[in-house]
Structures are given as C-alpha cells and as structure tokens.
Amino acid sequence: MRTVRINRTALTRNALAALSGLLAGFAALTVAELVSAAVRPEASPVTAVGGAAIDRTPTGVKDWAIRTFGENDKIVLQLGIVVTLTLFAVAVGLLALRHRRTGSAAVLVFGAVGTAAAVSRPDSTGFTDGLPSLVGAVAGAVLLYVLVGRLTRPRTLAGEEDESGWDRRGFLIAATAAAAASTAAGAVGRALNGRSAQDAVASRDAVRLPDPASPAKPIPAGAQPRVRGISSFTTPNDDFYRVDTALVVPKVDTNTWRLRIHGKGVRRDLEFSYQDLLDRPLIEREITLCCVSNEVGGPYIGHARWIGVRLADLLKEAGVKPPSRGGGADQIIARSVDGMTLGTPVEDVMDGRDAMLALGMNGEPLPFVNGFPVRMLVPGLYGYVSACKWIEDIELTTFDDYDAYWVKRDWAREAPIKTQSRIDTPKPFARPEAGTVMVAGVAWAQHRGIEKVEIRVDDGPWKPAQLAEQATVDTWRQWTYPWKATPGSHTLTVRATDGTGETQTEKRTKTVPDGASGWHSVVVTVD
C-alpha cells in the first residue's frame, strides 16, 4: 500500500510540475503583453517570434504553406507557436521538479528567443523591442521557482513532516494567485495595446474620400456574363485575397501616419500626411491585382475600383527621372510599417500607366487588411514587386545596390504578370448533365489586355470562347463557352492570348521565381 501511495504521490507531483510550467509560461506571455503596451504591440513575443519565423522560413516552405493553408497560413503558424510553447512549458516544469534552478533558468531561454526575434525584425526600433520578452521570461522563471518549491519542500504538521511530501496548501494558494495575476496582466496589456488600434479604427471611420479629379470609366454592361459560378467582375472587399507576412494586421492612425520620399536622384525630399494626399487631385481606376504565389487556376487574384494619388506625379515633384531620361535610380524601395520592403522598377512607375498610392477601394477607405491607410499599386506587375500595403517610406535606389525582402528569398527582381486564364465553372470533378454546359471563367494579362480565349475538350481542337467586354487593359476579362457535353469523363483546358498577340505557354512552372505558368484544366464527368 505504501508503494502505491508513493507512486500516486509521484504522479501527482509530476502533473503539478507540468502545471507549474504551464502557469510560468502563461505568466511570461501575459507579463510580456503588458510590457509591450509600454513599448509597442509588435514587440510582444508571439508576434515577434512568429514574424521572425516567417522571415527565416525557406521560400519553398512558404510557398507550400500558402498552397496548403491559403489565407489561414498565419493562423496555423500561431497555433504552431502556441503548441511549441506549451510543450516547452511542460518540459521545463518537469525539469524544475528534479533540478529546480536549472528548470527555472530554462524559462529564460524563452526570453532570449523572443528578444532576439524582436530586435532582429525589419521594423525593430532597437533593444527596447526585446524588453517584453525579457521581462516576461524573468517573471515566468521566478514563478516556476516558487511553485516548484512548494512541490519539493514538505510541509510540517506539529513538528512532523507531512507524508504527502509537498506543501499542498502553499502550492494551491501560489498557483491560484499566479493564474489570477497573470490573467489580469494579460487583460490590461490587451486593453492598453487595443487603444492604438481603436484610434486607428476611429481615424478610418472619419475618412471621407473626395470625388476623384479623374474618375474611372463605367464598367461596360457586357463585362459580367450572367453565368452561375463565374467570378464576379468586381471582387467585394471582404472577399479580396490576402497574401502577406504580417502576423498581425497593422492598425495605423491617419493622424500620425507620414510618407517620406527620398534617395538617389531625389532633388528634394518630400513628406506627406494622409490629409496631404486626400487634398491632391485623385485618380480612380479599375485594376486587377494578382499575387505571384497564385498557382495555375489559383484564387489569389481579385479586381477592385481604386482611388488614389498618381505615384509618378509625386516622384516628379521630388525631381525623380526614369532611367530612360537619365535618372540615376532604377528601383523604388517601398517600405511598410511592418518593415516589409518591395522593389519596383522606376521605369514602370513612370511610363504612363496608372501606378498609384491608393487610399480607397470599391468606394470606401482601404480596409485594414488591404493596406489602410495607404498602399501602392502598379498595374501589370505582381504584388510582391508593386503592391506594398501599409506603406510609409519610398526610397529611390538601384537594383545593384539593394535587394528587397522577396528578392533576398530567391524571387525575381522584376516580375511582369504572365498571361493566364482560369476555368471557374464547371468545378473540378463536377457531374453536369449531358447537353449544353456553359464553361466560363476569367483571363488576365494586366497592362496588355486579353485578345482571345480558347477552350479544348480532351485532345480535340481549340475552339474560341466568347469574350465579355473588356473594361481596360489593366483588368481581367470574363469569357464563356457553350459546350455540347456528351456522357463520360472529359478534360476541359483553357488558354488565353494577350493584347500583344502572345499566347500563354503550355509549359508548367512553379510560382518561384517569377510566377506560375501553364494551362488550367478541369476534369468533369458528364452523366
């Protein structure tokens, strides 16, 4: 019986040691959250470590994560961090039960990792960014030392040792107090960090976009075929794709936001407030955006009506000239508030296309997830070299002098959008009835336009699809094809020809380094 009691006691102490580790980890995170309110929200450990993990993840793994998890990739990463921290906390709790000082000191590893991650981020403001992780880790280490002490120091009863071998009452009091204090610290930290976000939300709510000096032409009535299953010509803001590295969407207050233009070939540095941009003549344009991570037939493309300031005008005011006119800079480095850098050819921005700093999207101020207060757009280029969200800095430089974030990770320096097409309906593995089946989808070649779309059934000849009206060369184009479907399994394939007469290639390539290529196909079974 005594052996059974000893085993039960050992199991109980191990379980409580694991709980002690979890409470210590929880305290470390919540104290760090509280301290980050005095530093900046982006310095909190989970955000900093998550961001650093994204920065250091190999390109192939990132591409796989986007393909596999889509826009949920960041949620998966955050869950992975939480699971890792949980296992680590349990491990150090069990270690501390046997080696109290060593286990408690191991919590400081959490602080070291978080500190290193925070100060190494592109948007780091210095050593102070490491304080939340450091202070949180110290709090967690002290708490673990105290809790495990209650498990390793027996309580005495009337001068005799309690046969349970540990201080039950002392542990319960310390654990309960720690959990309550940690929860309170986390709540206060989140509330304080939420204030800046509330200010940003209030500033966005106060924005009233003025009428554009150069409005967009009306979308042609025939631009959207009435076919069930085809993409909407204009993508609603809530449905617009999101691909970026921001673990937490930045919430920027327009009252404090500033944009600086400087660098090589700039005769006069310029700085603009949000109101400065609103007060300028605005342009409104229909522009389709596409992510370079979009696989053949993929979802990372969308269309919107944008309103903003013509970027070339701002550059000219700063004295910038394109390389073709003797300018010394051939690259624009756009920097986001989260430290992201994108490199864009100066020539493309200043060649007459509607490159802009966008303030509005589909009739409202930019949503936060889409770059509020200001983002950059350059028609005809993939987003990773042109569509900087939450932009705050524009530096003129050269491709030889600076590699932007994605270029350092094996993506191409320049990335014009490839001619692509997609079958929206019927869906893969659909089972339509025999007879006339409407095949429909979209094709795009921004800044060149779409001239022709063709459909092939199995290995048959290419047949021309009917094109919807084209809004502009910077938008995607809808198409339809009435297919006389016969029973059996069939493969439908689509290809497009752009406005220059170039037909998209059959050759399949991956997204790295400059976008996927190949024909999109779907297999259906006709009943």
N, C-alpha and C positions, 0 to 999 in steps of 0.2 A: 504494500500500500504506500509505503514511504517513497518507493521508486516512482510509482505512478504520480504521486503528488509533486515530486521533483520535476518529472517530465512536463507535467501541466504547468508548473511554475515557469519552467524554461521557455515553453511555447508562448506563455502569456507575456513574459518579458521580451521575447523576440518580436512579438506582434506590436507591443507598445514601443519598442525601439524603432520599428519601422514607422509607426505613427509619429514618433518624435521627429524622425527625419522629414516626414511629410509636413508636419507643423513648422519645422525650421525652414523648409523650402517655401512654404506659403508665406511665412513671415518675411523671408528675404525678398520675395516678389512684391508684397504689399508695401513694405517699407521703401523699396526701390521706386514703386509707383508714386508714393508720397513725395520722395525726394525729387523725382523727375518733374513734379509740378513746380519746384523752385528753379529747376534748370531749364528743361523743355520736354514736352511729351515724347518726342522722338528718341530721347535718351533712355527710356525705360528698357529693361533688359530683354524682354521678349521681342520688342520691336527692333532693338539694336542687333540682337543675335540673329533674328530672322532676316533682317536686311543684309547682314554680313554673310549669312548662309547663301542668300540669293546671289550676292556678288561673287562668291567663290565657287558656286556650282558650275561644273563644266557645261559648255554650250550644249552638248548632246543630251545631257540630263535635263537641262531646262526645256529643250525642245520636246523631249519625251513627256515631261510634266504637263506642258501646255496641250499636247496631243491627247494625253490620257485623262487629265482632270479638267481641262478647259479653264474657264474663269474661276473654278474652285481651287486652283493650284495653291493659292495663298492660304486658304482655309486648311488644306491638307498639311502645308508646311507648319502652320501654327499648331495644329493638333500633334504633329510630329515632335515639335519642340516641347509641348506640354507633357507628352508621354515620356520623352527622354528625361526631362526634369523630374518627373515622378519616379521613374526607375532609379535615377541618381540619388534622389532624396531617400528612398527606401534603403539603398545600399549604404549610404553614409550613416543612416540611423543604426543599422545592424553593425556597421564597423565601430561606431562610437560605443556600443554596448560592451564591446571587448577591449577597445582602445579609445577611451573617452576623448583624450586630447587630439589624437590623430583623426578620429572621425569628425570632431567638431572643426578642426582645421581644414578638413577636406571641403567643407562648405565654402571656404574662401576660394576654392577653385572656381565655383560659380561666379564669384565676384571678379576673378581675374579674366574669365572668358567674356563676361558681359562688358567689363571695362575695355578690354582690347577691341571687342566688336564695336562699341560705341565710338571710341576715338578714331577708329580706322575707317568709319563710314565717310562717303564722299561729302556729306553735308555736315560733318562734325565741326563743332565750334571750338574744340580744344579739349583739354583734360577734364574740364567740368562735366563733359558728357559722360565720363566714366564714374562720376560720383554716385549716381543712383545704384548702380550695380555693386559698387564697393561698399557703400553704407548698408545696403540691403544684405550683403553677404556677411558682414560683421554682425548684424542683428541676428541673422539666422544661425551663425556659429555659436554665439552666446546662448541663444535659446536652446540649441541642441545640447550644449554642455550642461545647462541647468536641468533639462528634462531627463537626460540620461543619468545625471547624478541622483535623481530620485529612484532610478531603477537599479543603481549599483550600490547605494548607501542604505543599508537596512534601518528601519525604524525600530526603536526600542520601546518595550512596554514594561513599565515598572522595573527598569534596570535590566530587563531581559530582551534578547533580540527576537523580533517578530519572525516566526518561522517561514513566512512568505518570502523573506529575503529582500524585500524592497519596500519603499515608502509609498504605499497605495494612496493615502490621503494627500500627501505632498505632491505626488505626480498629477493626480486629478485636478487639484487646485491650480498648479502651474500650467497644465495643458489647457484647461478651460480658459484661464486668464490670457494665455498666449493666443488662443484661437479668437477670442473676443477682441483683443487689442489689434491683432493682425487684420481682422475683418474691418474694424473701424479705420485703421490706417489706409487700407485699400479703398474704402468708400470715400474718405476725404481726398485721397490722391486723385481718384477718378473724377470727383466733383471739381477739384481745382483745375485738373487738365481739361475738363469739359468746358470751362469758361471761355478759353480761347476759341474753341470750336463754336460755342454759342455766339461769340462776337462775329465769327466768320459767317455763320448762317444768317445773322441779322443783317450783315453788310450785303449779302447776296439778295436777301428779301427786299432791300431798299433800292436795288438797281432797277432803273427804268431805261431800257435800251431805246435810244433815239431812232427816228426814221433814218434809213441809210441814204447817203447822198447819191449812191449808185445802187439802186435796188436790183435784185435778181429778176431775170425774165420769168414770166409764169411758166410752170411746168406744163408741157404740152398735154392736151387732153388724152392723146393716144400713147402716153408714156407708160401707162399702167394697164396691161391687159387684164380683162376680167376672167382670170383663170384661178380656180381654187388651188391653193398650195404654192403659188408663186410668191416670192418675196415682195413685200411692199416696196414701192419705189422709194419712198421716204421712210427711213428707219426711225421709229419712235425713240426718244431719248432713253427711256428705261430699258429698251432692248438693244441699244448700241453696244457693240463688243468692247471689252476691256482687256488689254494686254499691257502690263507694265510691271515694274519691280517694286512698287510701293506696297509694303506690307499693310500699312495703314494709310488710307486716303488722306492726303494733306487738306487741312481746312485753313484757308488763307483769308485774312481780313483785308478787304479792299482799302481800308483806311490806312493800313501800314504797308501795303504792297508797293514795291517800286520795281521798275525795269531799267536796267542800265545797258547802254550800247557803247562799246569801247573796243580797242585793239588795233591791229595792224591796218594801216590805210584809213583810219578814222581821223579826220582833221579836228573834230570837236566831239568830245564825249557827251552823250546825251543821257538824261534820266527822265522817266515819265512816271507819273502816278496813274492810278486807274482812271481817275476823272480826266486827266490829260488825254488819255486815249478816247474816252467817251466823247470828248469835246471836238475831236478831229472829224473830218469827213469820213464816213464809214462806207464800206462796200458790203454788199450782200451777194453771196454766190452759192450755187448748188455744186457741192463737191463730194465725191465718193472717196472714202478712206479705206485703206487695206493694210493689214499687218503682214510683215514679211514671214511671220510664223504660220500663215494660212496655208494649210495643205491643199492639194488639188481637190476642189469641191468643198473646201472648208468653210466655216462660219465667220471667220474674222474679217469681215468686210461689212460696211454699212454706209448709208447715204444720209446726208443732212443738208439743210439750208443754214449756212454760216454767215454771221455778220461780224465784221472786224475792221482793222486798220490795214491798209496795204503796206506790207513789210518793206517793199522796195522804196517807198516814199520816205520811211524813217531812215533807211540806210543812206539814201541820197542826202538827206538833211545832215547826216553825220559826215558827209564828204566821201562816202564809200563809192568806189567804182568797180565794176566787174572786171575780171581778168582780161576779157576781150577788149576792154577800153583802157588797159594799162593799170588796173587796180593791183595792189600788192597782195591782197588776201584772196584766196580761192575757197576758203571754208568758213562757214559760220558755226561757232560752237554755241548751242543753246543750252543753258543750264536751268534745271528745275529747282524748286525749293527743297526737294529731297536729295539733291546732289547729282541727279541723272544728267548726263551730257549726251547731246546728239549733234552730229556733224553734218552740215548741209552745204552743197556746192553754192557759192555766191552767184555763179553764173545762172543757175536755175532760178534762184530767187529774183534776179533782176532782168530776166529775159522777156518780161511782159506777161507772164502767167499770173494768176490771181493768188500769189502767195500772200498770206495774211497772218496777223496776230488776231485770233478770233476771240470775241467777247461773248457772242451769243450763238445758240444752237437751236434750230427749229422754233424760233420766235421767243425764246426765253434766255436769260443768262446761262452760261455754261453750267451744267451740273458739276458738283464737286468731283465726281468720279471721272468726268470728261475734261477736267483741267481748270475749273474755276480758280482764279478769276480770268486768266488769260492762257491761251495755248497757241502754238504755232501750227500752221498748215501750209503745205506746198503741194499743189496738185501734181500728180504724176510720179511722186516718189513714195516709197514705202515709209510707214510711220516711224520706223526706228532711225531714219535719217532726216525726218522732216517735221514730225508732229509732236514736238515737245509740249507736254502738259505741265501746268503749274509753273510756267516759265518766269524767270526773274532776271536773267542775265543773257546778253548776246555779245559774244566776243568774236572779233574778226581775226582770223589766223590763216594758216596754210595746212594742207593735208600732210605735208612733210614734217611740220612742227608739232602736230598734235593728233593723237588718236582718241576718238570719243569712246564712250563706255562700250558699245557693242563691237566696235572695230577691234578693241583690245581682246575681244572674245570671239575672234575669227569670222565675224561678219564682214561683208564687203564695205569699202569706203563709200562708194556711190551705188545707189540702188533704185534705178527707174523701175516702175511697176511693169511686170510682164503681162502680156496679153493672156487673159484667162476667161474661162466660161464654166458654168455650173448648171447641172440639172436639178431644179427644185422639186419638180413633180413629174412622174411618179417617184416615190421614195424607193431606196434600195429594198429589194425583196417584197415589193408590193405585189398584190394579186388582183390586177384590174380585170374587168370582164372583156371578152373579145368584142371587137368593134372599134369605133373611133375613140382613141385615148389621146387626150391632149397632153403632150410633152411640153414643158415650159421651164424657163429659168432665166438666168442673168448672165451677161458677159461684160467684161470691163477691160479697158486699156486707157486709163486716165491720161489726159492731155493729148491723146491721139484719137480717141473715139473708136467706135465699133462700126465696121463697114458690112460685115457679113457673119452669119452664124449658120453652121451646118450640122445636121444630125445623121448618124449612121445607125442602122439596125443590124445587129450581128456583124457579119462581114460584107454587108451589102454596100451599094454606092452611097456617097454622101449626097444628102438632099438639103436644099436651102430651107431654113426656118424663116418664119415671118417675123420681121423686126418691128418692135414697137417704136414709136417716135423717140428720137434722141434729144434729151434736154440740152446738154452741151457735151463737148468732148471730154469734160472733166467728170462726167457722171457715168454710172453703169447703164447698161441698156437691156431691157427686157426682151424676151423672144418666145415664140410659141411654134409648135409643130403638131398638126393633127395626124396622128399615127393610126394606120389601119392595122390594128393588133390582131394577130392570129394566135390560137391556143399554143401553149408551150412556153419554154424558158427562152428569154431573149435578153441580149445585152444592148443597151442604148448608150451611144457615145456622142459627145458634143465637142465641137471645136469652133473657134472664132477667128476672124480676120480683122485686124485693126485698120484705122484710117490711113495708114501708110501703105497698106496692101500686104502686110506681113501676117501670115497665118501662124497661129500658136503651134509650137512644136509638140510632136508626139513624145519626144524624149522625156522620160520621168527623171526629175531631180528632186533632191530633198530641199528643205527650206534654207538650210545653210549652204552657201554664204550669202546668196542674194535673191532668195525667193524660190518657191517650188514651180515646177513646170510639168506639163503633160496634159493629156486629155482626160476629162472626167467621164466616168462610165457608171451606169447602174444596171443591176440585173433584176429583172422582174419575171414573174410567172403569170401568164395570161390564162385565165380559166375559160 
